[in-house]
Structures are given as structure tokens and as C-alpha cells.
Amino acid sequence: MKMKMTRRIVASFLAVLAVLLFSIFSLRAEDTHKAHKAGSHGDHMMGDGEKVRCAIDGMMMKPSAMVKVEQDGKAYYFCNDMQAEMFKANPDKYLQTISVGNLTFDLNVITTEAYKMMMSHMGMGGMIKADEIKGKTHYFSIYPTQEHGEIALGDVKLAIQVTNTEGETKMALLKYSKMTRTYQGFITMPTGTEHEVRVRVTSPAVKISL
């Protein structure tokens, strides 16, 4: 009787010990997985954080590959010296923003001629499509941000609307560039020296039966 009782106690003890060892192993494995996942995610975020946007065209590159300009206590980055000089000559002309609630559109605009010079200067003149810029006076690039950083709008479409003081309005659809992560396009601006610029947002349609 005592022998059976002893065997049961030993068996119970071993069972409890096995459960504890399994639990400890599982927790350690889970912690290791979480740590690996967090480390990978952290490295990915660190890689994104190393990139900055050009204050002229919105293109994203590593700071070490860009030209840095200090202006009013802030650091701005540019793809090349030409863009940096454009900015320093007239900083108020660039970095316009349009806010809608917590969403902000950072807006950049340059003339088509400046765009062509800029692309040629970067050795990317071959990427310019003649039919796309024919008759167009200006190039726009826009990227949306929120309080916690940049966001992706998915299937949402953006258009730029420009109106002069006489009420003449021109509009152009913007295309999303995966390379620069900006919405960009060309437009023939209405005549005049002062214009109102709006961003038109079009979401995918839904069907509703009434």
C-alpha cells in the first residue's frame, strides 16, 4: 500500500515537473519568437527612418546621398545642388501643405522646364515622357501624412485643381509613383501670378440598393 502511494506521489511529481518544464520551454520559445519578430520589425523601421524626402520633388533617399540645407533651424534635404540652390533662392515657394483634419498633404510644385533640368541633372532625362509633358507648364508632387507619419491611400485617386484670381480653373489627375511614394503629374496652369491650389480626393465607389 505504501509502495503504491509512493509510486503515485512520484508519478504526480514527475507529471507536474514535466508540465512545468514544457511551460518554461514554451514561454522561452515564444519570447524568442517575439524578440526575433520585434528585432526584424525594428530593423525594417530603422531602414525606413533613415530615408528623408527631397523638399523639391518629394523623392525619398538616404540623407548621405542628398544635399542638406539648414533653414530657420530646420534641416532640409535635396536630390542635388541645383535643387538646393532653388530652395535657398526662394524657400517660401516650396513645402506648401494642405490639411484636412489629421491628414496633411505635402505639396511641391516646379515649372516643367525646371523639372526637365532637374531630371537631366540626375541622369534621369530618359524617363521623361514627351507626350506627358507636352504643353504642360508645371509639375506637382504630393504625398499624404498623418500625425504618426506617412500613410498609404490605397485605391484613392488624387487630382490637383488650380484656380487663378479670374476664376479660371484647371485640373489634372495625379499618378502614384511606387519609386518615390508620391502622387505626381503635370498641368497647364491658368494665366496669372497668384493661384489657389486644392487637392481633390476620389474614393472607390460602393453600390447601395435603396
DRENZA-161749 format. One line per field, with one value per residue: residue in three letters; x negated, y, z negated of N, C-alpha, C in turn. Coordinates in nm, 4 decimals, always signed. Layout:
REM DRENZA-161749
res: (ALA/...)
n_east: (X/...)
n_north: (Y/...)
n_up: (Z/...)
ca_east: (X/...)
ca_north: (Y/...)
ca_up: (Z/...)
c_east: (X/...)
c_north: (Y/...)
c_up: (Z/...)
//
This chain:
REM DRENZA-161749
res: (MET/LYS/MET/LYS/MET/THR/ARG/ARG/ILE/VAL/ALA/SER/PHE/LEU/ALA/VAL/LEU/ALA/VAL/LEU/LEU/PHE/SER/ILE/PHE/SER/LEU/ARG/ALA/GLU/ASP/THR/HIS/LYS/ALA/HIS/LYS/ALA/GLY/SER/HIS/GLY/ASP/HIS/MET/MET/GLY/ASP/GLY/GLU/LYS/VAL/ARG/CYS/ALA/ILE/ASP/GLY/MET/MET/MET/LYS/PRO/SER/ALA/MET/VAL/LYS/VAL/GLU/GLN/ASP/GLY/LYS/ALA/TYR/TYR/PHE/CYS/ASN/ASP/MET/GLN/ALA/GLU/MET/PHE/LYS/ALA/ASN/PRO/ASP/LYS/TYR/LEU/GLN/THR/ILE/SER/VAL/GLY/ASN/LEU/THR/PHE/ASP/LEU/ASN/VAL/ILE/THR/THR/GLU/ALA/TYR/LYS/MET/MET/MET/SER/HIS/MET/GLY/MET/GLY/GLY/MET/ILE/LYS/ALA/ASP/GLU/ILE/LYS/GLY/LYS/THR/HIS/TYR/PHE/SER/ILE/TYR/PRO/THR/GLN/GLU/HIS/GLY/GLU/ILE/ALA/LEU/GLY/ASP/VAL/LYS/LEU/ALA/ILE/GLN/VAL/THR/ASN/THR/GLU/GLY/GLU/THR/LYS/MET/ALA/LEU/LEU/LYS/TYR/SER/LYS/MET/THR/ARG/THR/TYR/GLN/GLY/PHE/ILE/THR/MET/PRO/THR/GLY/THR/GLU/HIS/GLU/VAL/ARG/VAL/ARG/VAL/THR/SER/PRO/ALA/VAL/LYS/ILE/SER/LEU)
n_east: (-0.0848/-0.1902/-0.3941/-0.2573/-0.1375/-0.3631/-0.4635/-0.2584/-0.2806/-0.5367/-0.4952/-0.3022/-0.4516/-0.6510/-0.4919/-0.3906/-0.6333/-0.7106/-0.5110/-0.5689/-0.8284/-0.7715/-0.6062/-0.7833/-0.9705/-0.8041/-0.7302/-0.9795/-1.0425/-0.8378/-0.8996/-1.1466/-1.0683/-0.9067/-1.0967/-1.2666/-1.0913/-1.0241/-1.2769/-1.3294/-1.1243/-1.1958/-1.4424/-1.3495/-1.1894/-1.3866/-1.5322/-1.3510/-1.3311/-1.5749/-1.5622/-1.4903/-1.2819/-1.3047/-1.2894/-1.2002/-1.1018/-0.9948/-1.1059/-1.2363/-1.5297/-1.8429/-1.9887/-2.2657/-2.3094/-2.2112/-2.1736/-2.2168/-2.0458/-2.0365/-1.7742/-1.6158/-1.6579/-1.5876/-1.6412/-1.6723/-1.6464/-1.7847/-1.7815/-1.9952/-2.2554/-2.1468/-1.8716/-1.8913/-1.9943/-1.7821/-1.5923/-1.7148/-1.7189/-1.4524/-1.2850/-1.0208/-0.8612/-0.8365/-0.7425/-0.4670/-0.1622/+0.1464/+0.4107/+0.6453/+0.8377/+0.6815/+0.5198/+0.2598/+0.1483/-0.1524/-0.2857/-0.4499/-0.5686/-0.6959/-0.8232/-0.7715/-0.9985/-1.1987/-1.1694/-1.2502/-1.5192/-1.6069/-1.5690/-1.7429/-1.9825/-2.0110/-2.0652/-1.8444/-1.7016/-1.6070/-1.3774/-1.1727/-0.8602/-0.7699/-0.5128/-0.3638/-0.4377/-0.3994/-0.2980/-0.2392/-0.2762/-0.3608/-0.4856/-0.3602/-0.3993/-0.2779/-0.2407/-0.0739/-0.0414/-0.0079/+0.0553/-0.1183/-0.3080/-0.3921/-0.1377/+0.0477/+0.2730/+0.4063/+0.6512/+0.7446/+0.7917/+0.6140/+0.6370/+0.5190/+0.6256/+0.6284/+0.6801/+0.7050/+0.6972/+0.8972/+1.0875/+1.0560/+1.0150/+0.8100/+0.7541/+0.5876/+0.5241/+0.3482/+0.0783/-0.0209/-0.3434/-0.5381/-0.8089/-0.8947/-0.7001/-0.5019/-0.2283/-0.1989/-0.2110/-0.1465/-0.0448/+0.1324/+0.1047/+0.3441/+0.3434/+0.1642/+0.0298/+0.0909/+0.2420/+0.4996/+0.4704/+0.5993/+0.6495/+0.8074/+0.9886/+1.0759/+1.2602/+1.2887/+1.5920/+1.8980/+2.1681/+2.5067/+2.8220/+3.1391)
n_north: (-0.1208/+0.1208/+0.1357/+0.1635/+0.4113/+0.5697/+0.5429/+0.6688/+0.9297/+0.9948/+0.9681/+1.1680/+1.3895/+1.3844/+1.4250/+1.6827/+1.8178/+1.7760/+1.9188/+2.1768/+2.2106/+2.1949/+2.4193/+2.6248/+2.5971/+2.6504/+2.9182/+3.0413/+2.9898/+3.1302/+3.3900/+3.4168/+3.4071/+3.6344/+3.8289/+3.8013/+3.8672/+4.1306/+4.2409/+4.2173/+4.3738/+4.6150/+4.6633/+4.6969/+4.9264/+5.1015/+5.1141/+5.2451/+5.4827/+5.5978/+5.7151/+6.0199/+6.2885/+6.4660/+6.8143/+6.9426/+6.7725/+6.5571/+6.3035/+6.0038/+5.9312/+5.8142/+6.0184/+6.0565/+6.0515/+6.2851/+6.6460/+6.8624/+7.1303/+7.3951/+7.5745/+7.8277/+7.6969/+7.4374/+7.1258/+7.0575/+6.8456/+6.7602/+6.6379/+6.7110/+6.9620/+7.1659/+7.1710/+7.2379/+7.4982/+7.6222/+7.6127/+7.7652/+8.0143/+8.0884/+8.0004/+8.0096/+7.9409/+7.6729/+7.3558/+7.3632/+7.3047/+7.1256/+7.0848/+6.8503/+6.7785/+6.5327/+6.4614/+6.5458/+6.6995/+6.7171/+6.9399/+6.9928/+7.2048/+7.2793/+7.4420/+7.3030/+7.3176/+7.3451/+7.0979/+6.9267/+7.0043/+6.9293/+6.6483/+6.5765/+6.6600/+6.4720/+6.2527/+6.1224/+6.1874/+6.0331/+5.9174/+6.0906/+6.1485/+6.2593/+6.3074/+6.3275/+6.5612/+6.7558/+7.0767/+7.1326/+7.3317/+7.3155/+7.1025/+6.8844/+6.7335/+6.5256/+6.4085/+6.2197/+6.2632/+6.1690/+6.2243/+6.0372/+5.9878/+5.8952/+5.7830/+5.5342/+5.5551/+5.3649/+5.2625/+5.5148/+5.8055/+6.0950/+6.4375/+6.7456/+7.0768/+7.3917/+7.7358/+8.0606/+8.4210/+8.5213/+8.3334/+8.1253/+7.7820/+7.4932/+7.1419/+6.8392/+6.4904/+6.2967/+6.0653/+5.7711/+5.7088/+5.4337/+5.4240/+5.6743/+5.7111/+5.9058/+6.1117/+6.2273/+6.4639/+6.6524/+6.9829/+7.2384/+7.5517/+7.8062/+8.1427/+8.4124/+8.5369/+8.4573/+8.1880/+7.9612/+7.6520/+7.3293/+7.0000/+6.7316/+6.4585/+6.1310/+5.8584/+5.4947/+5.3676/+5.2613/+5.0279/+5.0838/+4.9703/+5.1068)
n_up: (+0.0000/-0.0898/+0.0945/+0.3381/+0.2931/+0.2735/+0.5326/+0.6743/+0.5786/+0.6669/+0.9428/+0.9842/+0.9111/+1.1094/+1.3312/+1.2846/+1.2871/+1.5510/+1.6875/+1.5957/+1.6989/+1.9728/+1.9986/+1.9319/+2.1393/+2.3591/+2.3092/+2.3234/+2.5897/+2.7161/+2.6303/+2.7538/+3.0207/+3.0319/+2.9731/+3.1923/+3.3973/+3.3241/+3.3415/+3.6174/+3.7187/+3.6022/+3.7270/+3.9864/+3.9589/+3.8828/+4.1140/+4.2860/+4.1465/+4.1910/+4.4349/+4.6078/+4.7321/+5.0399/+5.0500/+5.2720/+5.4850/+5.3493/+5.3535/+5.2052/+5.0298/+4.8858/+4.6310/+4.6573/+4.9268/+5.0204/+5.0526/+4.7881/+4.6309/+4.4051/+4.2653/+4.1005/+3.8555/+3.9159/+4.0851/+4.4252/+4.7122/+5.0339/+5.3729/+5.5329/+5.5955/+5.7534/+5.6917/+5.4224/+5.4405/+5.5717/+5.3707/+5.1648/+5.2844/+5.2918/+5.0522/+4.9492/+5.1567/+5.1808/+5.0250/+4.9479/+4.7671/+4.7317/+4.5216/+4.3929/+4.1439/+3.9507/+4.1536/+4.3758/+4.6703/+4.8248/+5.0466/+5.3514/+5.6074/+5.9259/+6.2215/+6.5504/+6.7099/+6.5168/+6.3982/+6.6081/+6.6317/+6.3780/+6.3787/+6.5855/+6.4744/+6.2757/+6.4228/+6.5230/+6.7433/+6.9533/+6.8615/+6.8902/+7.0335/+7.3398/+7.4492/+7.2223/+7.0930/+7.2799/+7.3677/+7.1053/+6.8133/+6.5466/+6.2826/+6.0397/+5.7210/+5.4648/+5.1330/+4.8849/+4.5290/+4.1802/+3.8282/+3.7159/+3.9058/+4.2486/+4.4771/+4.6626/+4.9299/+5.0728/+5.3023/+5.3484/+5.5442/+5.6534/+5.7478/+5.8825/+5.8425/+5.9814/+5.9507/+6.0827/+6.0080/+6.1629/+6.1718/+6.3457/+6.3974/+6.3768/+6.3998/+6.3050/+6.3161/+6.0786/+6.0750/+5.8972/+5.7789/+5.7209/+5.6803/+5.5749/+5.3897/+5.4091/+5.5253/+5.8483/+6.1231/+6.4298/+6.5277/+6.7051/+6.6089/+6.5157/+6.6487/+6.4874/+6.1711/+5.9187/+5.7511/+5.6430/+5.4886/+5.4789/+5.3445/+5.4866/+5.3761/+5.4563/+5.3731/+5.3984/+5.5430/+5.3841/+5.3979/+5.3392/+5.2535/+5.2662)
ca_east: (+0.0000/-0.2808/-0.4683/-0.1693/-0.1229/-0.4899/-0.4693/-0.1639/-0.3379/-0.6487/-0.4377/-0.2401/-0.5606/-0.7129/-0.3964/-0.3918/-0.7631/-0.7079/-0.4269/-0.6432/-0.9376/-0.7106/-0.5587/-0.9013/-1.0246/-0.7110/-0.7411/-1.1074/-1.0325/-0.7520/-0.9756/-1.2487/-0.9982/-0.8668/-1.2173/-1.3126/-0.9946/-1.0412/-1.4048/-1.3149/-1.0396/-1.2744/-1.5388/-1.2748/-1.1527/-1.5082/-1.5681/-1.2636/-1.3611/-1.6979/-1.5333/-1.4245/-1.2240/-1.3545/-1.1942/-1.1569/-1.0202/-0.9362/-1.1721/-1.2947/-1.6629/-1.9184/-2.0472/-2.4050/-2.3117/-2.1405/-2.2338/-2.1479/-2.0414/-1.9774/-1.6905/-1.5331/-1.6754/-1.5427/-1.7233/-1.6016/-1.7308/-1.7579/-1.8444/-2.1197/-2.2889/-2.0569/-1.7502/-1.9264/-2.0066/-1.6457/-1.5269/-1.7765/-1.6837/-1.3126/-1.2337/-0.8760/-0.7910/-0.8242/-0.6945/-0.3305/-0.0830/+0.2919/+0.4551/+0.7857/+0.8400/+0.5493/+0.4480/+0.1904/+0.0853/-0.2704/-0.2723/-0.5652/-0.5392/-0.8018/-0.7893/-0.8090/-1.1372/-1.2826/-1.1601/-1.3348/-1.6575/-1.6316/-1.5808/-1.8662/-2.0930/-2.0233/-2.0870/-1.7179/-1.6289/-1.5429/-1.2495/-1.0721/-0.7727/-0.7427/-0.3690/-0.3063/-0.4678/-0.3750/-0.2005/-0.2186/-0.3636/-0.4115/-0.4885/-0.3195/-0.4133/-0.2057/-0.2387/+0.0084/-0.0955/+0.0792/-0.0175/-0.2196/-0.3968/-0.3351/-0.0326/+0.0804/+0.4153/+0.4667/+0.7144/+0.7923/+0.7322/+0.5930/+0.6245/+0.4821/+0.7106/+0.5643/+0.7704/+0.6422/+0.7807/+1.0094/+1.1824/+1.0240/+0.9720/+0.7541/+0.7432/+0.5096/+0.5191/+0.2130/+0.0473/-0.1021/-0.4728/-0.5871/-0.9502/-0.9099/-0.5873/-0.4320/-0.1334/-0.2622/-0.1507/-0.1722/+0.0748/+0.1173/+0.1590/+0.4130/+0.2571/+0.1650/-0.0825/+0.1411/+0.3373/+0.5458/+0.4470/+0.6746/+0.6329/+0.9345/+0.9742/+1.1864/+1.2502/+1.3605/+1.7361/+1.9688/+2.3041/+2.6091/+2.9589/+3.2352)
ca_north: (+0.0000/+0.2358/+0.1369/+0.2212/+0.5533/+0.6340/+0.5479/+0.7726/+1.0615/+1.0163/+0.9870/+1.3007/+1.4873/+1.3851/+1.4849/+1.8273/+1.8658/+1.7762/+2.0318/+2.2996/+2.2201/+2.2253/+2.5576/+2.7133/+2.5888/+2.7197/+3.0620/+3.0865/+2.9859/+3.2413/+3.5130/+3.4229/+3.4420/+3.7749/+3.9115/+3.7973/+3.9440/+4.2720/+4.2851/+4.2329/+4.4909/+4.7326/+4.6884/+4.7492/+5.0642/+5.1803/+5.1381/+5.3490/+5.6070/+5.6558/+5.7872/+6.1501/+6.3332/+6.5877/+6.9237/+6.9959/+6.6788/+6.4548/+6.1748/+5.9537/+5.8724/+5.8236/+6.1525/+6.0607/+6.0676/+6.4084/+6.7736/+6.9129/+7.2762/+7.4423/+7.6926/+7.8609/+7.5959/+7.3067/+7.0642/+7.0163/+6.7634/+6.7751/+6.5343/+6.7610/+7.1014/+7.2553/+7.1845/+7.3109/+7.6393/+7.6688/+7.6305/+7.8754/+8.1387/+8.1233/+7.8896/+8.0183/+7.8920/+7.5279/+7.2972/+7.4016/+7.1955/+7.1384/+6.9980/+6.8122/+6.7027/+6.4820/+6.4288/+6.6589/+6.6770/+6.7982/+6.9723/+7.0534/+7.2452/+7.3473/+7.4536/+7.1862/+7.3365/+7.3132/+6.9532/+6.8662/+7.0302/+6.8512/+6.5083/+6.5639/+6.6763/+6.3482/+6.1435/+6.0520/+6.2537/+5.9336/+5.8763/+6.1918/+6.1140/+6.3826/+6.3287/+6.3558/+6.6984/+6.8476/+7.1821/+7.1500/+7.4375/+7.2890/+6.9657/+6.8741/+6.6066/+6.5338/+6.2862/+6.2391/+6.2234/+6.1826/+6.2602/+5.9378/+5.9633/+5.8813/+5.6831/+5.4911/+5.5789/+5.2533/+5.2884/+5.6525/+5.8833/+6.2361/+6.5306/+6.8804/+7.1799/+7.5227/+7.8436/+8.1932/+8.5265/+8.5479/+8.2234/+8.0203/+7.6627/+7.3783/+7.0253/+6.7289/+6.3701/+6.2627/+5.9223/+5.7306/+5.6511/+5.3435/+5.4514/+5.7903/+5.7121/+6.0339/+6.1298/+6.3304/+6.4886/+6.7805/+7.0616/+7.3697/+7.6457/+7.9249/+8.2609/+8.4914/+8.5159/+8.4037/+8.0805/+7.8776/+7.5113/+7.2337/+6.8578/+6.6617/+6.3186/+6.0479/+5.7232/+5.3935/+5.3729/+5.1472/+5.0151/+5.0828/+4.9492/+5.1830)
ca_up: (+0.0000/-0.0965/+0.2199/+0.4401/+0.2623/+0.3091/+0.6788/+0.7203/+0.5461/+0.7604/+1.0772/+0.9860/+0.9082/+1.2423/+1.4250/+1.2598/+1.3332/+1.6983/+1.7287/+1.5688/+1.7963/+2.1037/+1.9943/+1.9368/+2.2754/+2.4492/+2.2847/+2.3773/+2.7357/+2.7556/+2.6098/+2.8589/+3.1449/+3.0226/+2.9803/+3.3305/+3.4762/+3.2894/+3.3963/+3.7614/+3.7406/+3.5660/+3.8343/+4.1007/+3.9284/+3.8810/+4.2535/+4.3373/+4.0772/+4.2426/+4.5579/+4.5953/+4.8578/+5.1039/+5.0282/+5.4013/+5.5627/+5.2636/+5.3681/+5.0810/+5.0373/+4.7617/+4.6133/+4.7023/+5.0719/+5.0529/+5.0132/+4.6699/+4.6171/+4.2794/+4.2886/+3.9836/+3.7532/+3.9620/+4.1890/+4.5466/+4.7981/+5.1767/+5.4557/+5.5910/+5.5657/+5.8251/+5.6123/+5.3004/+5.4756/+5.5993/+5.2417/+5.0919/+5.3518/+5.2640/+4.9697/+4.9270/+5.2758/+5.1727/+4.8985/+4.9141/+4.7110/+4.7278/+4.4127/+4.3802/+4.0201/+3.9142/+4.2772/+4.4360/+4.7991/+4.8517/+5.1881/+5.4167/+5.7450/+6.0008/+6.3635/+6.6298/+6.7523/+6.4008/+6.3822/+6.7104/+6.5924/+6.2580/+6.4187/+6.6638/+6.3809/+6.2001/+6.5161/+6.5424/+6.8511/+7.0383/+6.8025/+6.9218/+7.1451/+7.4128/+7.4656/+7.0908/+7.0521/+7.3909/+7.3414/+6.9612/+6.7605/+6.4118/+6.2299/+5.8996/+5.6483/+5.3376/+5.0529/+4.7646/+4.3989/+4.0644/+3.7066/+3.6837/+4.0191/+4.3812/+4.4918/+4.7981/+4.9536/+5.1441/+5.4321/+5.3570/+5.6535/+5.6231/+5.8598/+5.8416/+5.9026/+5.9704/+5.9919/+6.0745/+5.9488/+6.2532/+6.1623/+6.4428/+6.3237/+6.4493/+6.3123/+6.3607/+6.2342/+6.0361/+6.0736/+5.7831/+5.8123/+5.6171/+5.6566/+5.4871/+5.2961/+5.4221/+5.6345/+5.9295/+6.2531/+6.4958/+6.5513/+6.7670/+6.5104/+6.5672/+6.6510/+6.3649/+6.0796/+5.7921/+5.7750/+5.5326/+5.5216/+5.3982/+5.3731/+5.4981/+5.3379/+5.5023/+5.3177/+5.4764/+5.5238/+5.3271/+5.4506/+5.2342/+5.3019/+5.1861)
c_east: (-0.0876/-0.3581/-0.3854/-0.1536/-0.2483/-0.5017/-0.3781/-0.2195/-0.4505/-0.5966/-0.3751/-0.3462/-0.6264/-0.6219/-0.3948/-0.5207/-0.7676/-0.6265/-0.5006/-0.7546/-0.8842/-0.6655/-0.6746/-0.9600/-0.9380/-0.7224/-0.8704/-1.1048/-0.9493/-0.8244/-1.0820/-1.1866/-0.9589/-0.9869/-1.2705/-1.2218/-1.0097/-1.1711/-1.3971/-1.2335/-1.1172/-1.3758/-1.4698/-1.2379/-1.2757/-1.5511/-1.4825/-1.2989/-1.4854/-1.6736/-1.4603/-1.3741/-1.2928/-1.2486/-1.1454/-1.0638/-0.9606/-1.0016/-1.2399/-1.4296/-1.7291/-1.9834/-2.1888/-2.4175/-2.2500/-2.2185/-2.1517/-2.1584/-1.9745/-1.9014/-1.6009/-1.5385/-1.6292/-1.6339/-1.6344/-1.6995/-1.6863/-1.8356/-1.9785/-2.1386/-2.1931/-1.9291/-1.7769/-1.9357/-1.8697/-1.5745/-1.5825/-1.7410/-1.5416/-1.2475/-1.0829/-0.7955/-0.7606/-0.7668/-0.5587/-0.2569/+0.0650/+0.3415/+0.6055/+0.7950/+0.6987/+0.4630/+0.3876/+0.1301/-0.0327/-0.2799/-0.3981/-0.5275/-0.6596/-0.7582/-0.8337/-0.9538/-1.2334/-1.2830/-1.2514/-1.4824/-1.6969/-1.6540/-1.7098/-1.9881/-2.1178/-2.0487/-1.9626/-1.6344/-1.5555/-1.4082/-1.1377/-0.9922/-0.7274/-0.5932/-0.3017/-0.3271/-0.4385/-0.2653/-0.1760/-0.3215/-0.4268/-0.3993/-0.4543/-0.3556/-0.3541/-0.2212/-0.1616/-0.0629/+0.0137/-0.0072/-0.1339/-0.3089/-0.3214/-0.2320/-0.0159/+0.2316/+0.4826/+0.5222/+0.7684/+0.7187/+0.7225/+0.5832/+0.5882/+0.5724/+0.6482/+0.6580/+0.6987/+0.7400/+0.9010/+1.1133/+1.1590/+0.9630/+0.9189/+0.7382/+0.6635/+0.5084/+0.3735/+0.1953/-0.0413/-0.2299/-0.5206/-0.7330/-0.9696/-0.8040/-0.5211/-0.3272/-0.1869/-0.1944/-0.1820/-0.0402/+0.0381/+0.1848/+0.2365/+0.3175/+0.2685/+0.0483/-0.0390/+0.2507/+0.3788/+0.5317/+0.5244/+0.6412/+0.7708/+0.9119/+1.0979/+1.1653/+1.3193/+1.5087/+1.7876/+2.1103/+2.4031/+2.7465/+3.0559/+3.3773)
c_north: (+0.1249/+0.2516/+0.2009/+0.3717/+0.6298/+0.6481/+0.6573/+0.9122/+1.0947/+1.0462/+1.1259/+1.4100/+1.5002/+1.4506/+1.6370/+1.8884/+1.8750/+1.8938/+2.1635/+2.3205/+2.2550/+2.3706/+2.6552/+2.7163/+2.6671/+2.8702/+3.1177/+3.0908/+3.1017/+3.3740/+3.5296/+3.4640/+3.5886/+3.8670/+3.9166/+3.8812/+4.0921/+4.3253/+4.3077/+4.3567/+4.6191/+4.7675/+4.7481/+4.8951/+5.1544/+5.2127/+5.2478/+5.4836/+5.6747/+5.7369/+5.9180/+6.1919/+6.4594/+6.6960/+6.9867/+6.9002/+6.5654/+6.3189/+6.1342/+5.8897/+5.8805/+5.9613/+6.1640/+6.0818/+6.1994/+6.5309/+6.8322/+7.0650/+7.3104/+7.5714/+7.7135/+7.7506/+7.4567/+7.2565/+7.0198/+6.9413/+6.7732/+6.6703/+6.5796/+6.9080/+7.1992/+7.2789/+7.2627/+7.4600/+7.6998/+7.7006/+7.7521/+8.0103/+8.1824/+8.0130/+7.8920/+7.9617/+7.7425/+7.4858/+7.3505/+7.2800/+7.2293/+7.0388/+6.9760/+6.7226/+6.6622/+6.4487/+6.5543/+6.6171/+6.7724/+6.8158/+7.0418/+7.0884/+7.3173/+7.3571/+7.3273/+7.1956/+7.3024/+7.1630/+6.8822/+6.8849/+6.9426/+6.7040/+6.4843/+6.5710/+6.5486/+6.2278/+6.0624/+6.1138/+6.1568/+5.8873/+5.9750/+6.1487/+6.2427/+6.4112/+6.3664/+6.5012/+6.8007/+6.9491/+7.2087/+7.2493/+7.4037/+7.1416/+6.9697/+6.7369/+6.6260/+6.4015/+6.3137/+6.1920/+6.2381/+6.2170/+6.1654/+5.9046/+5.9468/+5.7694/+5.6467/+5.5037/+5.4677/+5.2937/+5.4301/+5.7254/+6.0300/+6.3163/+6.6669/+6.9791/+7.3158/+7.6288/+7.9773/+8.2967/+8.5614/+8.4371/+8.1124/+7.9012/+7.5555/+7.2644/+6.9155/+6.6126/+6.3374/+6.1107/+5.8902/+5.6641/+5.5641/+5.3741/+5.5650/+5.7960/+5.8493/+6.0229/+6.2463/+6.3453/+6.6283/+6.8514/+7.1895/+7.4701/+7.7581/+8.0441/+8.3385/+8.4565/+8.4573/+8.3030/+8.0150/+7.7316/+7.4235/+7.0921/+6.7939/+6.5139/+6.2416/+5.9075/+5.6237/+5.3969/+5.2463/+5.1466/+5.0019/+5.0677/+5.0197/+5.1406)
c_up: (+0.0000/+0.0341/+0.3317/+0.4210/+0.3024/+0.4612/+0.7349/+0.6960/+0.6431/+0.9004/+1.0895/+0.9913/+1.0454/+1.3453/+1.4114/+1.3111/+1.4851/+1.7515/+1.7105/+1.6700/+1.9341/+2.1103/+2.0059/+2.0763/+2.3740/+2.4347/+2.3422/+2.5291/+2.7874/+2.7422/+2.7174/+2.9908/+3.1466/+3.0375/+3.1222/+3.4197/+3.4512/+3.3459/+3.5446/+3.7933/+3.7099/+3.6721/+3.9555/+4.0785/+3.9293/+4.0231/+4.3146/+4.2767/+4.1298/+4.3686/+4.5292/+4.7320/+4.9083/+5.0913/+5.1582/+5.4743/+5.4797/+5.2718/+5.2372/+5.1068/+4.9000/+4.7509/+4.6677/+4.8521/+5.1163/+5.0055/+4.8994/+4.6627/+4.4849/+4.3069/+4.1678/+3.8774/+3.7914/+4.0737/+4.3050/+4.6368/+4.9438/+5.2559/+5.5124/+5.5555/+5.6328/+5.7456/+5.4845/+5.3267/+5.5075/+5.4680/+5.1677/+5.1534/+5.3185/+5.1807/+4.9484/+5.0431/+5.2652/+5.0379/+4.8552/+4.8581/+4.7153/+4.6246/+4.4170/+4.2573/+3.9796/+4.0357/+4.3374/+4.5688/+4.8123/+5.0028/+5.2393/+5.5603/+5.8043/+6.1467/+6.4358/+6.6759/+6.6387/+6.3762/+6.4816/+6.6760/+6.4738/+6.2935/+6.4977/+6.5725/+6.3003/+6.2911/+6.5443/+6.6534/+6.9418/+6.9870/+6.8338/+7.0447/+7.2138/+7.4248/+7.3331/+7.0501/+7.1619/+7.3562/+7.1942/+6.9057/+6.6267/+6.3749/+6.0816/+5.8447/+5.5090/+5.2638/+4.9243/+4.6386/+4.2933/+3.9442/+3.6797/+3.8024/+4.1497/+4.3858/+4.6390/+4.8158/+5.0336/+5.2795/+5.4471/+5.4690/+5.6119/+5.7519/+5.8036/+5.9148/+5.8756/+6.0272/+5.9774/+6.0199/+6.0359/+6.2497/+6.2627/+6.3691/+6.4180/+6.3492/+6.3816/+6.2632/+6.2021/+6.0338/+5.9539/+5.8321/+5.6965/+5.5827/+5.5569/+5.3777/+5.2919/+5.5318/+5.7176/+6.0652/+6.3033/+6.5253/+6.6256/+6.6746/+6.5783/+6.5630/+6.5200/+6.2752/+5.9462/+5.8194/+5.6435/+5.5758/+5.4243/+5.4411/+5.3745/+5.4714/+5.3823/+5.4507/+5.4103/+5.4431/+5.4562/+5.3825/+5.3346/+5.2983/+5.2091/+5.2216)
//
